[in-house]
């Protein structure tokens, strides 16, 4: 039982860190080029639909 709780905690920690990094990268991309950010969002939306 303890290992399952640890696994959920590690998973949540990794997802939180990935969300933080993703948000920061989106902000940097927004500073560089808004049209490129729109292309990236379109690619991610397409990937979501395909999955």
N, C-alpha and C positions, 0 to 999 in steps of 0.2 A: 504493500500500500504506500509506503514511504517513497519508493522509487517512482511511482506514478505521479505523486505530488511534485517530486523534484523535476520530472520530465515536463510537467505542465508549467512549472516555474521557469525552467530553462527556455521552453518554447515561447512563453510570454515575454521573457527578457529579450530574446532574439528578435521577436516581432516588433517590440517597442523600439529597439535600437535601429532596426531596418526602417521603421516608419520615420524615425528622427533623421536618419541619413537621407532617406528619400525626399523628405520635406526640404531639407537643406539643399539637396541637389536641384530640386525644382525651383527653389528661390534663386540659386546661382544661374540656372538656365533662363529664368525670367529676366534676370539682369542682363544676360548676354543677348538673347534673341527671343522675342515673344512668338514669332511664327514657328521657330524650331520647337518651342515648348508645346505649341498646338499640334505639331506633327507627332511629338512623343506621346501626347495624350491620345491622339487618334490611333497610334500603334497599340497602346495599352488597351484601349477600348476594343480594338479588333481582336487582340489576344484573349480578352475576357469573353467575347462572343464565341470565339473558336473553342475555348476550353469549356 
